[in-house]
Amino acid sequence: MLTVENLVAGYGSGTVLHGIDLEVGPGQLVALIGPNGAGKTTAMRTISGMLRARSGAIRLDGADIVGVHANRLARMGLAHVPEGRRVFAPLSVEDNLLLGAYGRLPKFFGFTAAARTDIDRVYELFPRLKERRRQAAGTMSGGEQQMLAIGRALMSRPRMLLLDEPSMGLAPVMVQEVFATIGRLRAEGISMLLVEQFAESALALADRAYVMEGGRIAFSGSAAELAADRRVVDAYLGGVAGE
């Protein structure tokens, strides 16, 4: 579904990604873990078209997407839930969801009706959003905003979903709820690339994983292999996994 080869990217004169390679197969959940500053978010932004690649290849279901604008990528089936949620604070929950479907719905008449099936699906995943559908998004808790950010991405009916630090800043009970939802989406067959600070939880959900360090891929393999790898355990899992 997603193939990245020898990807180089950065900001200004600085290079952050130094030729990374990764793959996400159809229906797979792949975790991308590593320390702060390793380049994980830069990788996600480059894949989703927010940041232009300097060199290398990015393919979505075989199609070259280097240089393709983010709005067109959404229409091609790639959705990005960025770090920090970034909901439209003054708008209601439901209006935020409708914006997620904007690229594929009628522009004038019948917009809400055409999106109803997808809105109902999001409300089924996140009942709390239905309760707050008329509430301004900026007045909700961080966990509720994270649910909204994921729901908004799902409104585009993505084939490939990028999730960047979905648990960041959330209370433990909300972290559990977000991970349960990710597990459900995985069971539904949505391909996902997950950047997550809770590496052990990410590996428990993932099929495969990559460990980034200094803008490069340091380790890769099945999630089970990396969870049992002493080098990965000592460096990224607090020396507890696999003991």
N, C-alpha and C positions, 0 to 999 in steps of 0.2 A: 504493500500500500504506500509506504513512504521509504525512499532510499536517499541517503545523504552520502556523498563521496568527496573526500578531500576538501571539505568546506573551510574556507578562509574568510573571516569577517572581523570587523572591529569598528572603532569610533575615531573619527579624525585621523590622526597619524598613527594611532595605536592599534595593534593587532591583538584581538582577544582569542579568536579561534584559529588554531594552527593546523588545519588539515584534518578535520574530524570525519569519521565514517560511522554511520549507524543505519539500522533498518528497523522498520515496523511492519510485520506481516499482516495480512487481512485478519481482523478480529483479535489481534494481539494487543496486550497491554505491556508496554516497554517502559521501564523506569530509567531515568537519567539522574544519577545521584553524584554527590561530591561536595567538597567544602565551599563555603562562600567565596565568590570571586573566581570560581573555576571556569566560568563561561557558560553555565547552563542556560541562564535567561537569554544571553546573547544568541545562543543556538536556537532557542525557541523563536526569538524575534526575527532571526534571519530566515528560518523555515517559513514563517507566516507572512513574510514580505514586509514587515515593519522596518527591517534593516536590510540593506542591499548586500548581497554576497560579493566579495572581491574576486573570488575564484572558487572553482569546485562545481559540483552538480547537486541539484535537489530535484527529485522526481516524485510526483504524486500519481500513483497508479500508472506509472510508466511515462507520464507526461512531464516534460521539462518545465519547471516553474521558477527557475532563477529569473529575477527581474519582473515577474508578474506581480501586479499591485495586489495589496491585501484584499480589497473589495472584490476583485475578480477571483481570487483564491477561495473566498467564501462561497462564491457561486459554483466553484469546481468541487466543493465538498470538504474544504479544510477550515476548521474553526479553532480559534485560539482564545483560551481563557487566561488573560495575562496576570502576572503577579500584581497583587494589590487590588484585584477585582474590577475597579474602574467602571462602576455602574453610573448611569446618568442620574445624579442625585435629585434634581428637582422633579423628575418625571415619576409617574406611578410605576409600581411593579409591572402591571400589565403593559404599559406603554414601553417599558424597557424590553419586555419580551417581544412585543411586536416589532421593535427595531431590529431584533435578531433575525427576523424573517423578511426584512424589507426587500432584499435582493431578489426574492422569488415570488412576491405577491403582487396583486394589482396595485397600481400606484394611486388610484383615486377612489373607486367604488368597490365595496365588498372586501376591503382589506382585512378587517377584523374577522369577518365570517370565514374567509379563506384560511385564516390562521387558527381557527378554533380548535381543530383536532390536535394541533401541536401544542397549543396553550393548555388544553386539557391534559395532555400527556405530561407536561412540565408540572402541572398542579398535582397530578397523581404521584409523581416522583417527590415533589416537595409540597405537601399539604399546607405548610406554613405560608407559602407564597400565595396560595389561594385565599387564605384568611386575610392577607394584607394586600390584595391585588389593587386596591385603590390608594394605598399608602405611598407617600413619596419615598423613593428608594433610599435617599440619603438619611432618612430617619430610622432605618432599621439597624439591627445589630450587625457586627462583622460577619457572623456566621450566616445570617439571613441574606446579606449582600453576596456572600460567596455562592449560596444556593442560586440566587438570581443570576449571577454571572455565568454559572454553568447552564442554567435554564435558558438564558439568552443565546448561548452558543448552540444549544440543542435545537433551537427554533430554526436554524438554517439547514437542519437535517444533514449533519456532517457525516462523511465517511471516515474522516481522520480528525481526531480531537487532540489538541495540545493543551495540557493542564499545567500551569506554572505555579507551583507552591500553593495549592488549594487550601492547605491547613494553616497557612501563615497567620499568626495573630489570633487564632480562634481558641475558645475555651475547649477543654478536653472532650466534653460531651458533644460539641459541635464537630470536632475533628472526627470523632467516631461516626457521626451521621454523614459527613462528607465522604469518608472512606467507604461507608456502606453503599452510598449512591454510586461511587466509582466502580465498586464491585458489581453492582447491578448493571451498569452500562457495559461493563466487560462481558457479562453473561449474555447481553443482548447482541453482542458481536460488533460493537463499535471499536474501531482501531484507535488506540490512544498512546500518546507519548506523555509521560508523567514526570515532571520535575518536583521533587518533594524533599523537605528538610528531615522528615521522619523516615530515614532510609530503611529501617527495619520493617516498618509498616508498608512502605512502597514495595519492598522485595517480597513481602508476604502475598501481595496481590498480583505482582507482575509475572509474565511469562519469561521475559528476558530483561537484562539490565546492562547499562553501561555506567562506568565510573569515570567522571571527568576530573582532571587535575591540571591546572595551568593551561587551560585552553586545549587540552589534548585528551584523548581517550586512554585512560590508564589501564582499565580492565574491562572485559566484556564477557558475557556468557549467559547461561540460563540463570534466572533469579535464584534458584536453589543452589546452584554452584557458587555464586558470589556470596550468598548468605553463609555458606560454609567455608569460604576461603579465608584463611587466617589473616592474610594481608589486608583484605577488605574489612574483616571484623575488627582488627586492631585499629585501623585508620579511620573507619567511618561508622562503625556500629558500637563503639564504646567498649569493645573487647568482651562482649557478653554473648553475642549470637553464636550458636553452635557449640557452646560449652556444656 
